Amino acid sequence: MRSLLRTPSVLLRVAPGDLVRDASLVWLASGVVGVSFGAISVAGGLPVWVPVVLSLVVYAGSAQFSAVGVLLAGGGPLAAAATGLLLNTRTVAFGLAVADVLGRGRVARFLGAHLVTDETVAFALAQEDPARRRAAFWISGLGLFAVWNLGVLGGALAGGALGDTARFGLDAAFPAVLVALVLPTLRKDPAVRRAALAGAAVALAVTPLVPAGLPVLLALAGLALHGRREAAVRA
């Protein structure tokens, strides 16, 4: 509990103004995609409460889109849940990457684990010192959670009024933001850059062969390259 109570003081020490400014780009992209998710769910025939509850409890964009896709295609709840769980296995690696950022208190770790996403992890790891990484994680994570859920609620209430959201090119928003977040780390760390390129190559190679979502999981193979190099350095 003490580690969670210390979080506000950590945020103040690192001058969070610039972190809020940078995180706002992620929030904006999240809100827009959240509106898309809510609208698609309701326009497909699901009641408003389904995307809203999914966003509060599951809180994982790709898993939510996949689960709703299965439901709208006629699949059952178990198939939808299994699809979401499979896509979310990548967050295991993300959780390990930011384990020190969450703190040691049980409450902080429980709440922080719910905020672990591609965006919060990338934003946190792009910072240079531990205090700033922790502040970046909590600032981006709490803001992202709020904006995503508000966007989903707005989209769900709008229902089919938005029409075909695919025409807005919303699917390109998150990848663009993620690339911007990870570029600083890729530039300064050759080992991370090699691992990222290896993972990207694997994902591109298997994309025509496997179902949507699996290329992202298979891209984690790039971590094996990074792990071998780290072991060699220690030896």
Phi, psi and omega per residue, in radians:
M1 nan -0.662 -3.096
R2 -1.075 -0.636 -3.124
S3 -1.140 -0.589 3.105
L4 -1.230 -0.683 3.141
L5 -1.187 -0.451 3.132
R6 -1.357 -0.248 -3.059
T7 -0.998 -0.792 3.125
P8 -1.008 -0.682 -3.141
S9 -1.189 -0.593 3.079
V10 -1.118 -0.731 -3.130
L11 -1.098 -0.676 -3.123
L12 -1.245 -0.618 -3.079
R13 -1.160 -0.513 -3.035
V14 -1.720 0.281 3.102
A15 0.907 1.365 -2.969
P16 -1.254 -0.047 -3.089
G17 -0.969 -0.819 -3.126
D18 -1.240 -0.524 3.093
L19 -1.188 -0.710 3.092
V20 -1.095 -0.730 3.129
R21 -1.060 -0.815 -3.121
D22 -1.191 -0.713 -3.109
A23 -1.187 -0.419 -3.093
S24 -1.064 -0.499 3.081
L25 -1.132 -0.709 3.108
V26 -1.175 -0.736 3.137
W27 -1.054 -0.740 -3.129
L28 -1.069 -0.830 3.125
A29 -1.089 -0.700 -3.141
S30 -1.109 -0.780 -3.123
G31 -1.086 -0.718 -3.131
V32 -1.139 -0.783 3.126
V33 -1.197 -0.594 3.073
G34 -1.072 -0.740 3.065
V35 -1.024 -0.746 3.119
S36 -1.063 -0.787 -3.122
F37 -1.089 -0.817 3.138
G38 -1.085 -0.736 -3.116
A39 -1.175 -0.750 -3.137
I40 -1.095 -0.732 -3.108
S41 -1.075 -0.867 -3.088
V42 -1.266 -0.686 3.114
A43 -1.105 -0.477 3.127
G44 -1.395 -0.149 3.083
G45 2.032 -0.032 3.128
L46 -1.433 2.578 3.080
P47 -1.190 2.771 -3.061
V48 -1.010 -0.635 -3.026
W49 -1.177 -0.411 -3.081
V50 -1.136 -0.981 3.116
P51 -1.129 -0.546 -3.137
V52 -1.166 -0.833 3.139
V53 -1.174 -0.709 3.089
L54 -0.994 -0.723 -3.087
S55 -1.221 -0.581 3.128
L56 -1.337 -0.722 -2.999
V57 -1.608 -0.810 -3.118
V58 -1.450 -0.874 3.109
Y59 0.851 1.129 3.088
A60 -2.704 1.832 -2.985
G61 -0.935 -0.926 -3.081
S62 -1.135 -0.695 3.121
A63 -1.145 -0.667 3.134
Q64 -1.167 -0.789 3.113
F65 -1.052 -0.740 -3.119
S66 -1.173 -0.749 -3.133
A67 -1.106 -0.768 3.121
V68 -1.148 -0.664 3.099
G69 -1.045 -0.726 3.109
V70 -1.128 -0.763 -3.140
L71 -1.105 -0.768 -3.117
L72 -1.213 -0.417 3.110
A73 -1.462 -0.016 3.113
G74 1.782 0.034 3.114
G75 -1.286 2.813 -3.129
G76 -1.512 2.998 3.134
P77 -1.031 -0.641 -3.128
L78 -1.162 -0.733 3.110
A79 -1.129 -0.685 3.128
A80 -1.138 -0.747 -3.141
A81 -1.155 -0.695 -3.138
A82 -1.122 -0.680 3.119
T83 -1.115 -0.782 3.123
G84 -1.105 -0.724 3.132
L85 -1.125 -0.693 3.136
L86 -1.082 -0.795 -3.137
L87 -1.156 -0.540 -3.069
N88 -1.491 0.010 3.110
T89 -1.108 -0.383 3.128
R90 -1.134 -0.394 -3.119
T91 -1.234 -0.234 3.042
V92 -1.083 -0.823 3.102
A93 -1.140 -0.664 3.112
F94 -1.088 -0.739 -3.137
G95 -1.079 -0.685 3.091
L96 -1.135 -0.623 -3.098
A97 -1.183 -0.524 -3.084
V98 -2.015 0.349 -3.106
A99 -1.001 -0.700 -3.131
D100 -1.284 -0.360 -3.129
V101 -1.313 -0.571 -3.054
L102 -1.252 -0.402 -3.080
G103 1.667 -3.136 -3.054
R104 -1.822 -0.284 -3.135
G105 -1.195 2.548 -3.094
R106 -1.144 -0.696 -3.129
V107 -1.148 -0.776 3.135
A108 -1.085 -0.733 -3.132
R109 -1.183 -0.668 3.140
F110 -1.135 -0.857 3.139
L111 -1.187 -0.716 -3.133
G112 -1.119 -0.661 3.139
A113 -1.058 -0.579 3.137
H114 -1.240 -0.370 -3.110
L115 -1.682 0.003 -3.130
V116 -1.267 1.960 3.082
T117 -2.392 3.016 3.084
D118 -0.941 -0.774 -3.019
E119 -1.244 -0.799 -3.100
T120 -1.150 -0.668 3.125
V121 -1.176 -0.793 3.136
A122 -1.087 -0.730 -3.118
F123 -1.155 -0.719 -3.130
A124 -1.182 -0.812 -3.070
L125 -1.250 -0.257 3.097
A126 -1.334 -0.195 -3.137
Q127 -1.490 2.764 -2.963
E128 -1.617 -0.537 -3.094
D129 -2.124 2.775 -3.039
P130 -1.007 -0.761 -3.119
A131 -1.097 -0.736 -3.141
R132 -1.223 -0.601 3.081
R133 -1.099 -0.748 -3.133
R134 -1.147 -0.772 3.114
A135 -1.072 -0.739 -3.127
A136 -1.102 -0.704 -3.135
F137 -1.089 -0.863 -3.061
W138 -1.242 -0.679 3.119
I139 -1.117 -0.881 -3.124
S140 -1.177 -0.684 -3.082
G141 -1.162 -0.841 -3.125
L142 -1.168 -0.740 3.111
G143 -1.126 -0.721 -3.130
L144 -1.121 -0.730 3.137
F145 -1.073 -0.782 -3.124
A146 -1.139 -0.848 -3.071
V147 -1.183 -0.700 3.133
W148 -1.053 -0.830 -3.093
N149 -1.200 -0.635 3.066
L150 -1.142 -0.693 3.100
G151 -1.111 -0.749 3.127
V152 -1.100 -0.767 3.130
L153 -1.067 -0.787 3.122
G154 -1.083 -0.762 3.122
G155 -1.144 -0.679 3.133
A156 -1.155 -0.700 3.119
L157 -1.201 -0.588 3.106
A158 -1.236 -0.510 3.091
G159 1.050 -2.305 -3.089
G160 -1.419 0.034 -3.099
A161 -1.126 -0.430 -3.121
L162 -1.380 -0.242 -3.137
G163 1.294 -2.625 -3.125
D164 -1.380 1.797 -3.096
T165 -1.225 -0.287 -3.134
A166 -1.109 -0.455 -3.090
R167 -1.225 -0.255 3.128
F168 -1.460 -0.135 -3.125
G169 1.212 0.559 -3.079
L170 -1.166 -0.399 -3.104
D171 -1.172 -0.273 -3.142
A172 -1.576 -0.155 -3.039
A173 -1.167 -0.919 -3.072
F174 -1.151 -0.803 3.104
P175 -0.988 -0.696 3.137
A176 -1.107 -0.736 3.125
V177 -1.144 -0.744 -3.120
L178 -1.116 -0.700 3.098
V179 -1.055 -0.759 3.136
A180 -1.101 -0.604 -3.109
L181 -1.261 -0.672 -3.030
V182 -1.567 -0.209 -3.110
L183 -0.974 -0.780 -3.140
P184 -1.016 -0.732 3.135
T185 -1.177 -0.694 -3.141
L186 -1.136 -0.592 -3.114
R187 -1.249 -0.631 -3.006
K188 -1.663 -0.219 -3.077
D189 -2.213 1.754 -3.118
P190 -1.046 -0.613 -3.124
A191 -1.138 -0.769 3.100
V192 -1.126 -0.680 3.136
R193 -1.084 -0.751 3.131
R194 -1.132 -0.726 3.129
A195 -1.121 -0.715 3.136
A196 -1.133 -0.735 3.130
L197 -1.140 -0.673 3.105
A198 -1.126 -0.764 3.109
G199 -1.107 -0.711 3.126
A200 -1.119 -0.687 3.130
A201 -1.108 -0.740 3.111
V202 -1.085 -0.802 -3.121
A203 -1.058 -0.767 -3.141
L204 -1.143 -0.654 -3.091
A205 -1.185 -0.641 -3.042
V206 -1.647 -0.147 -3.084
T207 -0.952 -0.750 3.137
P208 -1.268 -0.178 -2.961
L209 -1.875 -0.378 -3.030
V210 -2.161 2.841 3.139
P211 -1.103 2.768 3.119
A212 -1.009 2.419 -3.141
G213 1.775 -0.644 -3.119
L214 -1.192 -0.593 3.102
P215 -0.979 -0.624 3.123
V216 -1.124 -0.722 3.125
L217 -1.165 -0.748 -3.118
L218 -1.197 -0.412 3.111
A219 -1.141 -0.313 3.090
L220 -1.117 -0.180 3.063
A221 -1.029 -0.445 3.088
G222 -1.059 -0.446 3.107
L223 -1.152 -0.525 3.132
A224 -1.105 -0.701 3.096
L225 -1.088 -0.778 3.138
H226 -1.128 -0.695 -3.127
G227 -1.134 -0.693 3.124
R228 -1.129 -0.694 -3.137
R229 -1.183 -0.689 3.113
E230 -1.106 -0.715 3.129
A231 -1.125 -0.683 -3.140
A232 -1.141 -0.659 3.121
V233 -1.132 -0.752 -3.129
R234 -1.141 -0.629 -3.125
A235 -1.174 nan nan
